[in-house]
Amino acid sequence: MQNPDDPTIRAILTAPQVIAVVGWSPNPDRPSHGVAAFLARRGMRVLRVNPGQAGQIVDGSPVYGRLSDIPADAGVTMVDIFRRSDAVAGIVAEALAALPQLRVIWMQLGVTDEAAAARARARGITVVQNRCPKIEMARLGLV
């Protein structure tokens, strides 16, 4: 597994981002909920993706059922994946097709798919696997 070096991760986490959180949960006890809230407090624009919650409004933004439901002009630059590894290939394929400003695919702790990562990298997308942006921000002294 090939992850970016610390300066690249720092650059990702300090740049303005519009982040689609795939697998977001409305349950405040779930990691996807906490990380999305943390990133929003850090000034990132967070779009939530969960088919079971589609149409709900959270923090003034709709919850989307799929990445392809997000308007292309929303400017999503990063997809943060809170789904099992076996779902990653489809999520990455959809992200590459639907999000024209995409620059980063981030897979949460325990989530990896090297083949999907290679496809994204071939399109110029930076890929982070098996890491959490909240933990990485703390590790790099960004909080």
Beta strands, then each sheet from edge to edge (+ up, - down):
strand 1: 18-22
strand 2: 45-49
strand 3: 57-58
strand 4: 61-62
strand 5: 78-81
strand 6: 104-107
strand 7: 126-128
sheet 1: 2+ 1+ 5+ 6+ 7+
sheet 2: 3+ 4-
end
